[in-house]
């Protein structure tokens, strides 16, 4: 819009000129990609119309978009398609040449069954890797749910600032390996000083979360199968020994996604590049008001890839871990 003001012309004329220039300089097909990142981002609100024949509302514009990023090279954002379903993901992937798809060795996603199904259909040879950020997020959520439920059950109300467990709510979700030892001791002492029916379940959930973090910390260290098996067994055993449904649900989720989590431990691949690109996309969408619709956004310059991409200091092993299935239910 500023260009239109500077040159004394209308906005549609500037948009048409920019579209013609973008079509001329943007590549028709992305370059080869070894590690592909897939993640969703929300753009605005969905649009609905009333379907007279069906007698219901139907979506005309899905504001959930799926982005494809190059995590191993410097291409950054490769494409962004509308919709968050298997058809949207497979549609873009199958639209690429077979030679391009054959070069994709690994795909990083969050714990989304839609992406998992799409990758297995379009890229069956690629190693599927789950971003450990979402695994940690699930563990922290389980701890928070236990704390809230115990407070509601034992105190008959929601947490207050005077409750010791509420005062420790942030420390409960932090990694014990990243805080001073005296803070960890204070956390444990505070939970043990509470009534057993209140403090013991919260402490058990926190210990299970720390067991899972210890397992994830072995990434990029080339851990041997026995060490990984021992840490996984410790996590499963602690969850099974408790009567907390939150921990049982967490253990079931880890078991379901264990092959993809184990792939993260062996390759060290994360989806941080896609997450960083989504942040840039949202910033551009807020600043560049002319790119509010999906069609115009496709012509916007691809944001540069974040500086923190896949760790290249450790050689990446793209072979599907043979011990993944062997360790899945060994600790239950």
Secondary structure as a PSIPRED ss2 file (coil, helix, strand):
# PSIPRED VFORMAT (PSIPRED V4.0)

   1 X C   1.000  0.000  0.000
   2 X H   0.000  1.000  0.000
   3 X H   0.000  1.000  0.000
   4 X H   0.000  1.000  0.000
   5 X H   0.000  1.000  0.000
   6 X H   0.000  1.000  0.000
   7 X H   0.000  1.000  0.000
   8 X C   1.000  0.000  0.000
   9 X C   1.000  0.000  0.000
  10 X C   1.000  0.000  0.000
  11 X H   0.000  1.000  0.000
  12 X H   0.000  1.000  0.000
  13 X H   0.000  1.000  0.000
  14 X H   0.000  1.000  0.000
  15 X H   0.000  1.000  0.000
  16 X H   0.000  1.000  0.000
  17 X H   0.000  1.000  0.000
  18 X H   0.000  1.000  0.000
  19 X H   0.000  1.000  0.000
  20 X H   0.000  1.000  0.000
  21 X H   0.000  1.000  0.000
  22 X H   0.000  1.000  0.000
  23 X H   0.000  1.000  0.000
  24 X H   0.000  1.000  0.000
  25 X H   0.000  1.000  0.000
  26 X C   1.000  0.000  0.000
  27 X C   1.000  0.000  0.000
  28 X C   1.000  0.000  0.000
  29 X C   1.000  0.000  0.000
  30 X C   1.000  0.000  0.000
  31 X C   1.000  0.000  0.000
  32 X C   1.000  0.000  0.000
  33 X C   1.000  0.000  0.000
  34 X C   1.000  0.000  0.000
  35 X E   0.000  0.000  1.000
  36 X E   0.000  0.000  1.000
  37 X E   0.000  0.000  1.000
  38 X E   0.000  0.000  1.000
  39 X E   0.000  0.000  1.000
  40 X E   0.000  0.000  1.000
  41 X E   0.000  0.000  1.000
  42 X E   0.000  0.000  1.000
  43 X C   1.000  0.000  0.000
  44 X C   1.000  0.000  0.000
  45 X C   1.000  0.000  0.000
  46 X C   1.000  0.000  0.000
  47 X E   0.000  0.000  1.000
  48 X E   0.000  0.000  1.000
  49 X E   0.000  0.000  1.000
  50 X E   0.000  0.000  1.000
  51 X E   0.000  0.000  1.000
  52 X C   1.000  0.000  0.000
  53 X C   1.000  0.000  0.000
  54 X C   1.000  0.000  0.000
  55 X C   1.000  0.000  0.000
  56 X E   0.000  0.000  1.000
  57 X E   0.000  0.000  1.000
  58 X E   0.000  0.000  1.000
  59 X E   0.000  0.000  1.000
  60 X E   0.000  0.000  1.000
  61 X E   0.000  0.000  1.000
  62 X C   1.000  0.000  0.000
  63 X C   1.000  0.000  0.000
  64 X E   0.000  0.000  1.000
  65 X E   0.000  0.000  1.000
  66 X E   0.000  0.000  1.000
  67 X E   0.000  0.000  1.000
  68 X E   0.000  0.000  1.000
  69 X E   0.000  0.000  1.000
  70 X E   0.000  0.000  1.000
  71 X C   1.000  0.000  0.000
  72 X C   1.000  0.000  0.000
  73 X C   1.000  0.000  0.000
  74 X C   1.000  0.000  0.000
  75 X C   1.000  0.000  0.000
  76 X E   0.000  0.000  1.000
  77 X E   0.000  0.000  1.000
  78 X E   0.000  0.000  1.000
  79 X E   0.000  0.000  1.000
  80 X E   0.000  0.000  1.000
  81 X E   0.000  0.000  1.000
  82 X E   0.000  0.000  1.000
  83 X C   1.000  0.000  0.000
  84 X C   1.000  0.000  0.000
  85 X C   1.000  0.000  0.000
  86 X H   0.000  1.000  0.000
  87 X H   0.000  1.000  0.000
  88 X H   0.000  1.000  0.000
  89 X H   0.000  1.000  0.000
  90 X H   0.000  1.000  0.000
  91 X H   0.000  1.000  0.000
  92 X H   0.000  1.000  0.000
  93 X H   0.000  1.000  0.000
  94 X H   0.000  1.000  0.000
  95 X C   1.000  0.000  0.000
  96 X C   1.000  0.000  0.000
  97 X C   1.000  0.000  0.000
  98 X H   0.000  1.000  0.000
  99 X H   0.000  1.000  0.000
 100 X H   0.000  1.000  0.000
 101 X H   0.000  1.000  0.000
 102 X H   0.000  1.000  0.000
 103 X C   1.000  0.000  0.000
 104 X C   1.000  0.000  0.000
 105 X C   1.000  0.000  0.000
 106 X E   0.000  0.000  1.000
 107 X E   0.000  0.000  1.000
 108 X E   0.000  0.000  1.000
 109 X E   0.000  0.000  1.000
 110 X C   1.000  0.000  0.000
 111 X C   1.000  0.000  0.000
 112 X C   1.000  0.000  0.000
 113 X H   0.000  1.000  0.000
 114 X H   0.000  1.000  0.000
 115 X H   0.000  1.000  0.000
 116 X H   0.000  1.000  0.000
 117 X H   0.000  1.000  0.000
 118 X H   0.000  1.000  0.000
 119 X H   0.000  1.000  0.000
 120 X H   0.000  1.000  0.000
 121 X H   0.000  1.000  0.000
 122 X H   0.000  1.000  0.000
 123 X C   1.000  0.000  0.000
 124 X C   1.000  0.000  0.000
 125 X C   1.000  0.000  0.000
 126 X C   1.000  0.000  0.000
 127 X E   0.000  0.000  1.000
 128 X E   0.000  0.000  1.000
 129 X E   0.000  0.000  1.000
 130 X E   0.000  0.000  1.000
 131 X C   1.000  0.000  0.000
 132 X H   0.000  1.000  0.000
 133 X H   0.000  1.000  0.000
 134 X H   0.000  1.000  0.000
 135 X H   0.000  1.000  0.000
 136 X H   0.000  1.000  0.000
 137 X H   0.000  1.000  0.000
 138 X H   0.000  1.000  0.000
 139 X H   0.000  1.000  0.000
 140 X H   0.000  1.000  0.000
 141 X H   0.000  1.000  0.000
 142 X H   0.000  1.000  0.000
 143 X H   0.000  1.000  0.000
 144 X H   0.000  1.000  0.000
 145 X H   0.000  1.000  0.000
 146 X H   0.000  1.000  0.000
 147 X H   0.000  1.000  0.000
 148 X H   0.000  1.000  0.000
 149 X H   0.000  1.000  0.000
 150 X H   0.000  1.000  0.000
 151 X H   0.000  1.000  0.000
 152 X H   0.000  1.000  0.000
 153 X H   0.000  1.000  0.000
 154 X H   0.000  1.000  0.000
 155 X H   0.000  1.000  0.000
 156 X C   1.000  0.000  0.000
 157 X C   1.000  0.000  0.000
 158 X C   1.000  0.000  0.000
 159 X C   1.000  0.000  0.000
 160 X C   1.000  0.000  0.000
 161 X C   1.000  0.000  0.000
 162 X C   1.000  0.000  0.000
 163 X C   1.000  0.000  0.000
 164 X H   0.000  1.000  0.000
 165 X H   0.000  1.000  0.000
 166 X H   0.000  1.000  0.000
 167 X H   0.000  1.000  0.000
 168 X C   1.000  0.000  0.000
 169 X H   0.000  1.000  0.000
 170 X H   0.000  1.000  0.000
 171 X H   0.000  1.000  0.000
 172 X H   0.000  1.000  0.000
 173 X C   1.000  0.000  0.000
 174 X C   1.000  0.000  0.000
 175 X C   1.000  0.000  0.000
 176 X H   0.000  1.000  0.000
 177 X H   0.000  1.000  0.000
 178 X H   0.000  1.000  0.000
 179 X C   1.000  0.000  0.000
 180 X C   1.000  0.000  0.000
 181 X H   0.000  1.000  0.000
 182 X H   0.000  1.000  0.000
 183 X H   0.000  1.000  0.000
 184 X H   0.000  1.000  0.000
 185 X H   0.000  1.000  0.000
 186 X H   0.000  1.000  0.000
 187 X H   0.000  1.000  0.000
 188 X H   0.000  1.000  0.000
 189 X H   0.000  1.000  0.000
 190 X H   0.000  1.000  0.000
 191 X H   0.000  1.000  0.000
 192 X H   0.000  1.000  0.000
 193 X H   0.000  1.000  0.000
 194 X C   1.000  0.000  0.000
 195 X C   1.000  0.000  0.000
 196 X H   0.000  1.000  0.000
 197 X H   0.000  1.000  0.000
 198 X H   0.000  1.000  0.000
 199 X H   0.000  1.000  0.000
 200 X H   0.000  1.000  0.000
 201 X H   0.000  1.000  0.000
 202 X H   0.000  1.000  0.000
 203 X H   0.000  1.000  0.000
 204 X H   0.000  1.000  0.000
 205 X H   0.000  1.000  0.000
 206 X H   0.000  1.000  0.000
 207 X H   0.000  1.000  0.000
 208 X H   0.000  1.000  0.000
 209 X H   0.000  1.000  0.000
 210 X H   0.000  1.000  0.000
 211 X H   0.000  1.000  0.000
 212 X H   0.000  1.000  0.000
 213 X H   0.000  1.000  0.000
 214 X H   0.000  1.000  0.000
 215 X H   0.000  1.000  0.000
 216 X H   0.000  1.000  0.000
 217 X C   1.000  0.000  0.000
 218 X C   1.000  0.000  0.000
 219 X C   1.000  0.000  0.000
 220 X C   1.000  0.000  0.000
 221 X C   1.000  0.000  0.000
 222 X C   1.000  0.000  0.000
 223 X C   1.000  0.000  0.000
 224 X C   1.000  0.000  0.000
 225 X H   0.000  1.000  0.000
 226 X H   0.000  1.000  0.000
 227 X H   0.000  1.000  0.000
 228 X H   0.000  1.000  0.000
 229 X H   0.000  1.000  0.000
 230 X H   0.000  1.000  0.000
 231 X H   0.000  1.000  0.000
 232 X H   0.000  1.000  0.000
 233 X H   0.000  1.000  0.000
 234 X H   0.000  1.000  0.000
 235 X H   0.000  1.000  0.000
 236 X H   0.000  1.000  0.000
 237 X H   0.000  1.000  0.000
 238 X H   0.000  1.000  0.000
 239 X H   0.000  1.000  0.000
 240 X H   0.000  1.000  0.000
 241 X H   0.000  1.000  0.000
 242 X C   1.000  0.000  0.000
 243 X C   1.000  0.000  0.000
 244 X C   1.000  0.000  0.000
 245 X H   0.000  1.000  0.000
 246 X H   0.000  1.000  0.000
 247 X H   0.000  1.000  0.000
 248 X H   0.000  1.000  0.000
 249 X H   0.000  1.000  0.000
 250 X H   0.000  1.000  0.000
 251 X H   0.000  1.000  0.000
 252 X H   0.000  1.000  0.000
 253 X H   0.000  1.000  0.000
 254 X H   0.000  1.000  0.000
 255 X H   0.000  1.000  0.000
 256 X H   0.000  1.000  0.000
 257 X C   1.000  0.000  0.000
 258 X H   0.000  1.000  0.000
 259 X H   0.000  1.000  0.000
 260 X H   0.000  1.000  0.000
 261 X H   0.000  1.000  0.000
 262 X H   0.000  1.000  0.000
 263 X H   0.000  1.000  0.000
 264 X H   0.000  1.000  0.000
 265 X H   0.000  1.000  0.000
 266 X H   0.000  1.000  0.000
 267 X H   0.000  1.000  0.000
 268 X C   1.000  0.000  0.000
 269 X C   1.000  0.000  0.000
 270 X C   1.000  0.000  0.000
 271 X C   1.000  0.000  0.000
 272 X H   0.000  1.000  0.000
 273 X H   0.000  1.000  0.000
 274 X H   0.000  1.000  0.000
 275 X H   0.000  1.000  0.000
 276 X H   0.000  1.000  0.000
 277 X H   0.000  1.000  0.000
 278 X H   0.000  1.000  0.000
 279 X H   0.000  1.000  0.000
 280 X H   0.000  1.000  0.000
 281 X H   0.000  1.000  0.000
 282 X H   0.000  1.000  0.000
 283 X H   0.000  1.000  0.000
 284 X H   0.000  1.000  0.000
 285 X H   0.000  1.000  0.000
 286 X H   0.000  1.000  0.000
 287 X H   0.000  1.000  0.000
 288 X C   1.000  0.000  0.000
 289 X H   0.000  1.000  0.000
 290 X H   0.000  1.000  0.000
 291 X H   0.000  1.000  0.000
 292 X C   1.000  0.000  0.000
 293 X C   1.000  0.000  0.000
 294 X H   0.000  1.000  0.000
 295 X H   0.000  1.000  0.000
 296 X H   0.000  1.000  0.000
 297 X H   0.000  1.000  0.000
 298 X C   1.000  0.000  0.000
 299 X C   1.000  0.000  0.000
 300 X C   1.000  0.000  0.000
 301 X C   1.000  0.000  0.000
 302 X C   1.000  0.000  0.000
 303 X C   1.000  0.000  0.000
 304 X C   1.000  0.000  0.000
 305 X C   1.000  0.000  0.000
 306 X C   1.000  0.000  0.000
 307 X C   1.000  0.000  0.000
 308 X C   1.000  0.000  0.000
 309 X C   1.000  0.000  0.000
 310 X C   1.000  0.000  0.000
 311 X C   1.000  0.000  0.000
 312 X C   1.000  0.000  0.000
 313 X C   1.000  0.000  0.000
 314 X C   1.000  0.000  0.000
 315 X C   1.000  0.000  0.000
 316 X C   1.000  0.000  0.000
 317 X C   1.000  0.000  0.000
 318 X C   1.000  0.000  0.000
 319 X C   1.000  0.000  0.000
 320 X C   1.000  0.000  0.000
 321 X C   1.000  0.000  0.000
 322 X C   1.000  0.000  0.000
 323 X C   1.000  0.000  0.000
 324 X H   0.000  1.000  0.000
 325 X H   0.000  1.000  0.000
 326 X H   0.000  1.000  0.000
 327 X H   0.000  1.000  0.000
 328 X H   0.000  1.000  0.000
 329 X C   1.000  0.000  0.000
 330 X C   1.000  0.000  0.000
 331 X C   1.000  0.000  0.000
 332 X C   1.000  0.000  0.000
